[in-house]
Amino acid sequence: MSDSHLTVAVCQFAPDADRAANRERVAALTADAAARGATLVVFPEYSSYFVDPMDDTLAANAETLDGPFATVLRRLAAQHGVTVVAGLVEAGEGSRVGNTVIAADAGGIRAVYRKQHLYDAFGQTESDWIEPGALDADAVFQAGGLTVGLMTCYDLRFPEVARTLIDRGADVLVVPAEWVRGPLKEHHWQTLLTARAIENTAYVVSADHPGPIGVGLSQVIDPQGVVLAGVGSGEGVAVAALAPAVIARVRDTNPALRLRRYRVVPA
């Protein structure tokens, strides 16, 4: 069995309304992650631009998939020999924008995922500003011998999102987020990340905003639900190695995916 592995970094930082400053932080954290051996570098949701509360500046600061933010991701990927995953406020056709996650490497954009479940909960109405993504997006790509699937923040509360990625061959579930603080929110975040790993016998890689708005606690979790590396409540980078052999061993011992009797289809 191969002893190959994929080294992943979660980069926890607080993007704000200064798009140029956000790009600079992404560049600095990518360099840090690459220096520590990472070849897959994951950033939070809304990495290109963020305001709280959301307002119409989202549309004014939205970018296309060939705009400045995506261009910087591709340049950083080529410079450091990595794949970078980060959240983009994507320009749309109407007044709402896309909450989009892109994966970029030296060859260009490898995968695009637009958030399917919008955060109209806990007193928030993300759908006032964001257009939900299509349900047929195939947001998976290859990295280091593993298949990586993309989902975003509130999608974590819907286990069928993760399962559809697993059905497309995902070994790793990447979850950029802006998981807002509140009563029991840290508990929900950690519990749901762990559950998605255990039930899918897959790695889960999550990157959140730090406090005071986000809960932080970005983590890399193995297919048995064990936290391999993580960040606390502030800005930081955590690095861990993901091994195809571990996934194979866990799925041999716990063949839950093979034994399942239900399939997931869009509502």
C-alpha positions in Angstrom: 0.0 0.0 0.0 1.3 3.5 -0.9 2.9 5.6 1.8 2.2 8.8 -0.2 0.5 11.7 1.5 -0.9 15.2 0.9 0.2 17.9 3.3 -2.6 20.4 3.9 -2.7 23.7 5.7 -5.7 25.6 7.1 -5.1 29.3 7.2 -7.4 31.1 9.7 -7.6 34.9 9.2 -10.2 37.7 9.3 -10.8 39.2 5.8 -12.4 42.6 5.8 -13.5 45.4 3.4 -10.0 46.0 2.2 -9.6 43.7 -0.8 -5.9 44.6 -1.3 -5.1 43.9 2.3 -7.0 40.6 2.1 -4.9 39.5 -0.9 -1.7 40.5 1.0 -2.7 38.3 4.0 -3.5 35.4 1.7 -0.1 35.8 0.1 1.7 35.9 3.4 -0.2 33.0 4.9 0.3 30.9 1.7 4.1 31.5 1.9 4.0 30.4 5.6 2.0 27.3 4.8 4.3 26.4 1.8 7.4 26.8 3.9 5.9 24.3 6.4 5.5 21.8 3.6 1.9 22.2 2.6 0.8 21.6 -1.0 -2.9 22.2 -0.4 -3.6 25.5 1.3 -7.2 26.3 2.5 -8.6 29.7 3.4 -12.0 30.7 4.8 -15.2 31.7 3.2 -15.4 35.3 2.0 -11.6 35.6 1.8 -11.7 38.2 -1.0 -14.1 40.6 0.8 -16.2 40.6 4.0 -18.4 43.0 5.9 -20.5 42.5 9.0 -23.4 43.1 8.7 -23.7 42.3 5.0 -24.7 45.2 2.8 -24.8 46.4 -0.8 -21.0 46.8 -0.8 -20.8 43.1 -1.5 -22.0 43.6 -5.1 -19.7 46.7 -5.5 -16.7 44.6 -4.5 -17.6 41.3 -6.2 -15.1 39.9 -8.7 -15.2 37.5 -11.6 -13.3 34.2 -11.8 -10.5 36.0 -13.7 -10.5 39.1 -11.4 -7.7 40.3 -9.1 -8.4 37.8 -6.3 -8.4 34.7 -8.5 -5.4 36.0 -10.4 -3.5 36.3 -7.1 -4.5 32.7 -6.1 -3.1 31.4 -9.4 0.1 33.4 -9.1 0.6 32.2 -5.5 -0.1 28.6 -6.5 2.5 28.8 -9.3 5.1 30.6 -7.1 4.9 28.1 -4.2 3.9 24.9 -6.0 0.6 24.5 -4.2 -3.1 24.4 -4.7 -5.0 27.2 -3.0 -8.6 27.0 -1.9 -10.4 30.3 -0.9 -13.7 32.0 -0.7 -14.6 34.6 -3.4 -17.4 37.1 -3.5 -18.3 36.5 -7.1 -20.0 39.0 -9.4 -23.5 37.9 -10.5 -25.9 39.1 -13.1 -28.4 40.7 -10.7 -28.2 42.5 -7.4 -27.1 39.4 -5.5 -23.6 37.9 -5.7 -22.1 34.4 -5.5 -20.7 33.0 -2.3 -18.1 31.0 -4.2 -15.1 28.8 -3.3 -12.4 28.3 -5.9 -9.4 25.9 -6.0 -6.5 27.2 -8.1 -3.1 25.8 -9.0 -0.4 26.8 -11.5 -2.5 25.5 -14.3 -5.6 27.7 -13.5 -8.8 27.2 -11.6 -9.3 23.5 -10.8 -12.8 23.6 -9.2 -15.5 26.1 -8.4 -18.2 25.6 -5.8 -21.1 28.0 -5.2 -22.7 27.7 -1.8 -26.0 25.8 -2.0 -27.5 26.3 1.5 -27.5 30.0 2.5 -27.4 31.1 6.1 -30.9 32.2 6.7 -30.8 31.1 10.3 -29.8 32.3 13.8 -31.2 35.8 12.9 -29.2 36.1 9.7 -30.5 36.3 6.1 -27.6 35.6 3.7 -30.1 35.2 0.9 -30.7 38.9 0.9 -27.3 39.4 -0.7 -26.3 35.9 -2.0 -27.6 33.8 -4.9 -27.6 30.1 -4.1 -25.5 27.8 -6.1 -26.8 25.2 -8.5 -27.2 21.7 -7.2 -25.4 19.9 -10.1 -22.0 21.5 -9.5 -19.2 18.9 -9.6 -16.9 20.6 -7.1 -14.1 18.0 -6.9 -10.5 18.0 -7.9 -7.3 15.9 -7.5 -4.5 16.7 -5.2 -1.7 14.5 -3.9 -3.3 11.3 -4.9 -6.6 12.2 -3.2 -9.9 13.5 -4.4 -10.9 16.7 -2.7 -14.5 18.0 -2.5 -15.7 21.5 -1.7 -18.5 22.7 0.4 -19.1 25.9 2.4 -20.0 26.9 6.0 -23.8 26.4 6.5 -23.7 23.4 4.1 -22.0 21.6 6.9 -25.4 21.3 8.7 -26.8 19.3 5.7 -25.1 15.9 5.6 -26.3 15.2 2.1 -24.0 17.8 0.7 -21.0 15.9 2.0 -22.4 12.6 0.9 -22.9 13.8 -2.7 -19.2 14.7 -2.7 -18.3 11.3 -1.4 -20.5 9.8 -4.2 -18.3 11.7 -6.6 -15.2 10.0 -5.1 -14.1 12.6 -2.5 -11.6 11.4 0.1 -11.3 14.9 1.6 -14.1 17.3 2.4 -12.8 21.0 2.5 -15.1 23.4 4.3 -14.2 27.1 4.1 -16.5 29.0 6.6 -17.4 32.1 8.4 -19.0 30.3 11.3 -20.6 33.1 13.3 -20.2 33.1 17.1 -23.2 32.5 19.3 -24.6 30.2 22.0 -23.3 26.7 21.4 -21.9 27.6 18.0 -18.4 26.3 18.8 -20.0 23.1 20.0 -22.0 22.8 16.8 -19.0 23.6 14.6 -16.7 21.0 16.1 -19.4 18.3 16.4 -20.6 18.7 12.8 -17.1 18.6 11.4 -16.3 15.5 13.3 -19.6 13.9 12.3 -19.0 14.5 8.6 -15.6 12.8 8.9 -16.8 9.8 10.8 -20.0 9.1 8.8 -18.1 9.5 5.5 -14.8 7.9 6.6 -13.1 10.9 5.0 -10.7 13.6 6.0 -12.4 17.0 6.8 -10.4 20.2 6.4 -12.0 23.4 7.7 -10.9 27.0 7.7 -12.9 29.6 9.6 -12.6 33.3 10.5 -11.1 34.0 13.9 -12.9 36.0 16.6 -14.6 38.3 17.3 -17.0 37.4 14.5 -16.1 33.8 13.7 -15.5 31.0 16.2 -12.1 30.1 14.8 -11.2 26.5 15.6 -10.1 25.7 12.1 -9.2 22.0 12.0 -7.9 19.0 10.1 -9.8 15.8 11.1 -9.0 12.3 10.1 -11.5 9.6 8.9 -12.1 8.4 12.4 -12.9 11.8 13.8 -9.6 12.5 15.4 -8.3 16.1 15.2 -4.8 16.1 13.6 -4.1 19.8 13.8 -6.0 23.0 14.5 -6.0 26.7 15.3 -7.4 28.4 18.3 -9.5 31.6 18.3 -7.0 33.9 16.6 -5.2 34.1 13.3 -3.0 31.1 12.5 -1.9 28.2 10.3 -2.2 24.5 11.1 -0.6 21.8 9.0 -1.3 18.0 8.8 -0.5 15.1 6.5 -3.4 13.2 4.8 -2.7 9.7 3.7 -4.6 7.6 1.1 -3.5 4.5 3.1 -5.3 5.8 6.2 -8.6 6.2 4.3 -8.3 2.7 2.8 -7.6 1.2 6.2 -10.5 2.9 7.9 -12.9 2.0 5.1 -11.8 -1.6 5.3 -12.5 -1.7 9.0 -15.6 0.4 8.9 -17.2 -0.2 5.5 -20.2 2.2 6.2 -20.2 3.6 2.6 -20.4 0.1 1.1 -23.1 -1.0 3.5 -25.4 2.0 3.1 -28.9 1.4 1.7 -29.9 5.0 0.7 -28.8 7.3 -2.0 -28.9 11.1 -2.0 -30.8 13.0 -4.7 -31.6 16.7 -5.0 -34.9 17.9 -3.5 
